[in-house]
Amino acid sequence: MGGQTSVGEQASEQRGAALDPAHEQDEHHRHHGPTQEVSSPGKHPAIMWAWGLLRLDFTGIAFGALFFCWSLTPSLLPRGWLFQGIIGGINAAIGYAFGVAVGWAVTRWWLTSRSWWPLPRKVELAVKVAVPVLAITASMIMLAVSAEWQRELAALMEAEGTTTTGYFRTGALSIAIAALLISVWRVLRDFVRLLARQINRIVKMPREVANALGVVLLVVLSVALVQGVLLRAVSEVTNSVFSLQNDETRDGAEQPVADERSGSPNSLAPWDTLGFEGRNFVSSGLRADEMERATGRPSLEPIRAYAGLETAETQDERLDIVVAELERTGAFQRQALVVVPTTGTGWVNPTAIEAEELMFDGDVATVASQYSYLPSWISFIAEGDKAAQAGKALIDKVHDRWLQEPEATRPKFYVYGESLGTQAGEGAFVGLADIRATTDGVLWVGPPNNNRIWSQFVSRRDPGSPEVRPVYSEGLTVRFADNSSGIPPEDQPWYEPRILYVQHASDPVVWWSPDLLFERPDWLSEPPGPDRLPSMRWFPVVTFWQVAADLTNAAGVPDGHGHNYGTLVLDGWVAVAAPEGWTDRDTERVRGVMEQFAGRDGPEK
């Protein structure tokens, strides 16, 4: 593991015995010390080679157990035994590789010069027994402690906790995954040696050079396979699968009849071209009469304009239709116009749109457009800057048309985004000055950690303000909120247009970053946010995989935690764009209506 081999393994290769585990073990013991082994089941070379994949180094076992125990410490979200088993196995394999490398280095440059090395047979036997026993004992104790941490974290989020006995399954799964990863690495290592010997048969050269060429050849073949075959196949399969899903319609979603909706009979964007998420968007939400009955206030029919990937062949043509839909529905005569760059599949958070429609009593138009068939997490990996380019195109197109309206009568121009939609929204702007010059307010919820503008605000936050809830330039224009209790600094003026980021301390989408591999972030050095356990610690490599695992369940926690923001988006809208005379009583009235109709428009995502 880790690109390192023992001195005994090198000696084995020099003698042309790369596939002879028994010989390799003798050499390894002579130069490197004891290993954790089992007796050989037979003498056939292939069987011996396969059995050799199970040989374990005692320093690798020690470090593997250490990394596994680290992985059991709490992360951002509660984890079941399955997720913990996967993350524990990955980290145990990484720890094993690190331990083998450390053991090899210490042996080569220190132990071999010591008179007492190699160890006496009795001491060697004691080490062979003690290391795995201590590793297993420490792991079992940590599993029990970890189960208690998981219950504390679940209680913090009002979720169901795990049991200690059920969590012990984690250990077995982690062992299986670690063994698989270590074996895969050894197979690749032996394949490199095989390539090196074949190269040496053709062109005589030093063994080190042949090994290096073997590594290069393996890397080239792997990259060619991944880029030329696997990625293409995966891309074709995922696009095919999700394009088929795009043709479906959610149960209960019916073609709208109101002219204020795209997909209606008079719409320029036909119902069957809007895609799964587009049809859900235009068919959902409260109608004017429903809002009037629920709030007791006069309401207009909210406008929802949308274009799907199949509405037109090119992006420019789709955006032309979007603008034409806004003109057809009278959107530029409403009180507010909200532009929503979408996530991968064209999803728009129904709770967020319902909140702004209720706040404006329906006197608002919301516009969005689909740019991909793929879910956000696949789009984020496979399509690079496509989200930002699509967001910029949508905002620029609508804004250019908005500017043609008389300044005195045109609607307020707002931008909303959630998750990958925030990245799409940020893509339309160069920086803070551009946002302020273009919009009347921005609400961004759950921004990914690599967002360009968000990162600038956070890294340049005022001294003394925490990363989890930063204060930028005394909160004069840009602010951050982690719950509805208040948006700091509450005693300072907040000038319009207002820019608000809403982010939970427990949201892995916000805090996951490749930097977690080897660098402790400020948010893990500072006091924790309101829904993170103080016992969470940073460990190199381990924390990266812990938070990466949290991403898979980011929205699977109760409202107000993780990537599930619930009605907190209402508080965000009130902070950014509340109509004149709005009060806290109005906010709670709207929240009550939202809770009354919660879930009517299908799942959040």
N, C-alpha and C positions, 0 to 999 in steps of 0.2 A: 504494500500500500504506500501512497505518498511518493512513488517513484523511487523508493529505496529497497535494496535487497541486502540480505545478510552477507557477511564475508564468506560463510559456508556456501551460500547459493552461488557466489561468484566462482568459488573454487570448483563447484559442481559443474558449472558451465564450461570452465576452462578444460575440463577433462571430457567434455562431450557427453555429460551425463545429466542433461537438463531435465530429462523425464524420469530420473531415478530418485524418488523421494527418500529412500533409505540412505543412499549415499549423501544426499543433501542434508539430511538430519545429522549424520555423523560429523560432517564438516561444520554445520551450524553450531553443534554443541562444542566442538573444539575451539572455535573462535569467538562465539557469541554468548555462550552460556545456555542455561536450561530453557527448554520449551515445553509447552503443555501438549503432550502427544497421547496417542493411543497406539496399541500394537497393530502391526500391519496385518491385514486379512489375507494377503496372498502375495505372490511374487510376479504376477503378470505385469508388464510395464504399464499398460493402460490402467489397470486396477490400482497399481501403486501410485500412478500420477493422480488419479481421481481421489484416492485416499489422502494424498499429500495436500489436497486443497483444504483439508480439515485441520491441518497442523496450525497451532496457535502459539504466538510468542508471548512470554509472560509479561513483558513490559507493555505489549499491545493490549493484553487483557486488563491490566491495571488502568491504563488510560482510557480504554473503551468503557470500563465501568464508571470511571470518573465523568466522562462526557455524558453517559446515560443518566447518571444521577443529576447532573446539571440540567438535563433536558426535562426532568421531572419537576423542576421549580415552576412556580406559576407564570403564566403568560398573560396576554390581554383578555382572553375569553376562556370560559370553561371548556374543557376538552374531555370527550369520552375516551374510553380505553382504546378504541380503534385508532383515532387520530394520534393519541399519545404513543401507541405502539409503533406507528410508522415513524414519527419524529424521533422517538427514542432509538429505533434501529438505525436510522440514518446517522444520528449523532454518535452512537456507539461505534459504527464502522469508521467514521472520521477520527474518533478518539483512538481507535485501534491503530489506524495508519500513522497517526502522530506518535503513538507510543513506540511502534516499530522503528520509526525514523530516529527517535530519541535514543532508543536502545542501541541501534546500530552506531550512531555517532559517539555515544559514551564508550562503547566497547572499542571502537577503532582508535579513538584518540585519547583514551584514559585507562580503561581497564586492562588492555593488553600489556601495559607497562608495569602492572602491579604484580608483585610476587605471589600474592594469594589467589590470583585468577588463573585458570577457572576454579570455581568453588569446589570444595570437597563434596563427595557424593552425597553424604547425609544432609549437608546444607542445601545442596541442589534439590534433593527430594522434598525437604521442608518447604522450599520456595515453590516448588511445583504444586504442593498441596495448599499452602497458605494463600497464594495469590488468588486462585479461583474461589476458594472458600470465602475470603474477605470480600471479593468482588460481588459474589452472590448475596452475602449477608448485607452488605451496604445497600445493594440494589433493592432487596426486599424491604429494608427499613425505609428507604426513600419512597418506595411505592406506597407504603402506608401513610407516610407524612404527606405525600403528594395528593392522595385521595382526600385528605382533610383540607388541603389548600383548595382543591377543586370545589369542595362543598362550600367553603367560605366565598369563593368567587361566584359560584352559582347563586348563593344567597344574596350577594351584593347586587346581582342583576335580576333577582326574583325569578330564577330559573331552577329547574330540578337538578339536584346534585347527584354525584355518583356514589357508589358503595365501595368500601375498602376491598371486600372480597372480589367484587367484579373488576376492580382496577388491577388486580394481580394478573389478569389476562394480558395486560400490557407487557409484562416481562417476557412472556413466551413469544408474543408477536415480535417484539424488538429483537430477541435472539435470532429468530428466523430471518428477519430482514437484514440484520447485520451480517449473518453468515452468508446470505445470498450475495450481498454487495462485496464482501471480502473475496468470495469465490470468483465472482465475475472479474474482479481486478486481477486475481492470480491467473485466470485464464488468459486475459489480455497480456499480462506480463510474459507468460510462456509463449504466446503467439508472437510477441516481439522477438523473443529469443530464436524462435523457429525462423522468422524472417531474416534475422541476423546470420544464422548458419547458412541459409540459402544464398544470401548475398556473398558470404565468404567463399562459397563453392564456385561462384562465378568470377568474383574479383577478390584476390587475396588482399586483406587489409587488417589493421589492428582490431582486436575484438571490440574496443570501446567505440571505434568509428562505425563498425558494423551494427552495434547496438543502437547508436544514435540514428543511423539511417533506417533501421527497423522501426524506431519510434516515429520518425518523420513519415515513413511510408504508411504506417498505421493511422496516423492523424490525417494524412491526405485522403486515404481511403474512407475514413469515417466521415470527414467533412463532405466529401463528394457524395457519399451515400445519403447523409442527412439532408444536404441542400438539394441534391439532384433527384432524389427519389422520395425520401421520407417526408420532407416538408411539403413537396409538391403533392404527394399522395394525401397527406393529412389536410392540406389546404383544400384539395378537391373534394375530399370526403366531407369535411366540416361545412364547406359551402353548399354541397349538395344536400346534406342533412338539414341544415338550418334554412336553406332556401325552401325546402319542402315544408318545414314548420311555418315559414313566413306565409305560405299559402293558406294556412289554417285560420280559423276564427274561434275565439274563445266562446265557450258556452255562455249564452245569454247576451252576447254582443250582437246588436241588430243595426241594420243600416239606418242612419238618422234621416228624418224627414224635414227637420228644420233647416232653412237656408243658411243659418249661421254656422253650419258644420260642413267641413269637407266630407266627401263621400255621399252627400245627400243627392237627390235626383237632379238638382240644378247645378251641382258642383262641377268644377273643371278638373277635379281629381277624383276619378271614379272609385267607388267603394272597393271593388275587387283589386285595385292597384295599390292600396294603402299598406298592405302587409299586416301581419298579425298584430304588432304593437300599434300601428297606425289605426286600424279598425277599432282596437280597444280604446284608444285615446279619443277618437271622435264620437264614439257611441256611449261613452261613460260620462259621469258627472251629473250634477243636479241641474234640472231645467229651471226656467224662470219661475214657473208656478210653484215648484217644490221649494225653491229658496224663499219665496214670499211666505209660504205657509210655515216654514221652519223658523224664519227670522222675524216675521211680522213687518218687513220693510219692502217697499216697491223694488222690483228687480227686473233687469233686462236679461234676455237670452244670451248667455256667454258665447263668444265666438271662438271656435277651435279650427285652425287651418293646418293642413298637413299634406305632405307629399311623400309617397313611398318610393322605394327603388324602382318599382315597375310603373310608376306614374308617368315617367318619361325616360328616354334612353340615357341622357347625360345629366350631370349635376346642374349645369346652367339651365337646361330646359326645366328641370324639376323646380328650381328656385324661381324661375319665371312664373310657373304655375302657382307657387306659393304666394308670390306677390299679387298675382291676379286674383287669387282666392281672398286675400285681404281686402282688395279693392271691391270685389263682388259683395262681400259680407258687410262692408262699411266699417272695417276695423280701424281706419284712420280717423274716424269720428268718435271713437270711444274714449273713455277717461284714461285708460292705460293700455299699452301694448307690451306684451311679454314675449321675448324671444327665448326659445329653449333648445340649445344644442343638445342632442340626444346622446344616450349611451349607444353601444355597438348596434343592437338590433333595432334601434329607433324607439326604445322604451322611454316613456315620460312618467315620472312619479305622479300617480293620480291624486295622492294626498296633497302634494304641493300645489297642483293646479286648482284643486277644489278649494284650498285655503285662500288663494288670491282671488278666485271668482266670488267667494262669499264675502271677502273683505271689501271688494268693489261693488257688491250687489249686482254682479253680472255685467257691469259696465266695463268690460275688459276683453281684449282679444289675445289669444295665446297661439303662437305659431311654432311649428317644429318640422323637421324633415329627417328622413331615414338616410343613412349613408353606408350601411353594412348589413349583411345577414347574420354576422357573428355576434355572440354575446360579448359583453364588455371585456371579460378576462382574456378571451381569445383575441379579440380585436386589439387589446392593449399589447399583446405579445407579437402578433403576426402582422399588424397593419401600421405599426409605427406612428408616424405623424398624421395619419389619415383623419383621425378625430379632430385634431387642431385645424387642419385644412378645411374640413367640412364645416366646423363651427365658424371659422372666419368667413367662409363663403356665405353662409346663411345670415350671419349678423350684418355683414357688409351690404348684402343685397337688400335686406329689409330696411336697414338704416338709410341707405341711399334713397329709397322710395319715401321713407318717412320724412326726410329733409325737404321733400317737395311740397309738403303740407305747410300752410301758414303757421308760423311759430306760435301765434296766440291761441290757435285752436287745435293743434295736433296733440295726440295723446302723450302721456309720459312714456318714456322708452326704458324698459327694464330688461335685464338679462338674468335668467335663472339657469343653474346647472347642478347636477348631482353626480358624484362619483366620476366616471370617465367623462360625463357631460361638463364637468368643471374644466377639465383639460381642453375639451372642445371649445368652451367659452373663452378661456384664457387665450387660445390661439388667435383670437380676433384682435388682440390688443398688444401694443408694444410694451406698455407699462402703465403706471398709475395715471399719469397725465392723459394718456389716450383713453383710458376707461372713463375718467371724469369728463372729458370733452365729448364722448360719444353717448353716454347713458345718463339716465336720471336715477340710477341705482342698480346694484348688483347683489344677488343672493346666491352664494355657492355653498353647497352642502357636501360634506365628506370628501374633500379633495385628495387625490392620490399624492403620495409624498414627493413624487418627482415633478409636480406641477411647477412650471417655470416662475410665474409671478408669485404664487403662494410661497415658494421657497425664498424668494427675495424678501418678502415681507417678514417672514419668520426669522431669517438669518440676520436681518437688520433691525430686529425688535429693540425696544427701549431697554437699557440696562436694568437688570433686576426683575424683569417680567419673565415668567416661565415659558418654555417652548410649547407646552401643552395649552396655554392660554395667553398668547403673547399680546403685548401692547405695542402698536406701531405708531410712531410719531404722535404720542400722547392721545391716540385714538381719534384724531381730528377728522379723518376720512375713512380709514380702514379699521375694522374691528373683528374680533374673534370671540365666538361664544361656544361653550361646551354644554350648556343646558339653558333652561328658560328662567333661571333665577336672576339674571342680570348680565349686561354686556359691559365689561370694563373698558376704560375707566368711567364709571357711572357719574362721576362728579365733574366731567370735562365736556365741553361742547362737542357736538358731532355734526359736522357740516355736510350739506348735501352737494352733490349726489353721494349717498352712503354706499359703502362696500362692506359686506358682511360675509365672513366665513363661519360656518357652523361645523364643528368637529368634536366628536367625543374623544375623551382620553382613552377609551377602550376600543377605538376603531382601528383595526389593523390596516385598512386601506390607507389611512392617513399616516400611519407610523412605520409601515414596512418599507425598507430600503436596503439595497445591497451593501450600504455602508455599515449595516448592523453586523456584518461578518467579522470585522476587525476593529470597529470603533464604537465606543459607548456614546449614545446620543445624549443630549442635554435632558431630554424628557425622562430618561432613566437615572439621571443624577439628581434631579430636582424632586421636591415633594410630589406625590402622585396626584392625578386628577381625581374627580369625585367617584369614578367607577373603576378604578384600578387598585389592585392590592399593593400595599406598601412593601410586601415581601417579594415582589418581582425584582429580579436582579439581571444585570447584563453579564453574559458570558460569551467570549469569542466563539464565533461560528454557531454555537448552540442557539442563542437568542434569535439569530437570523432565521433558522429553521422553525423555531417555535412560532414566531409571528407569521411566517409563511404559511404554516399550518392553520393559524387563526383565520387567514384570508378565505379559506374554504367554507368557513361557517360565519363569515362576517355579518350577514344579515339574518342568521338563524337564532338570534337572541331577542328578548323582549324589547319593546319600544323604549327608546331613550338610552340604548347601549349599542356598542359595536357599530355596525354600518346601518342600523335600523333607527331612523330619526323620527318616525311617527309624526305626531302633531307639533313637534318642535319647529317644523318648517313654518307653521303659522306665526310663531313668535318671531322668526326671522323676517317674514314678510311685513309684519307690523313694525319691526324696527327699521326696515329699509323704505317702505312705501305706504305706510298707513295714511288713509285719507284725512283731510283736515277735520279736527274735532274728535278723532278716534280716542277711545278710553279703554282702560283695562277691562271694564265691564263688557265692552264690545268684543274684546278678544275672547273672553270666556264664553260669551254667547255663541260666537262662531265655533269655538272648540267643542261646545256641546252639540252643535249641529253635526260637526265632522264625526264625533264619536257615535252619534245616533245612526249615521249612514255608513259607518266604517265597514269595510269588507264587501260592500255592495258591488263594487267595480272589479272584483277579482283580486288575486294576490298582488302584493306590492311589486314583485319582480320575479 
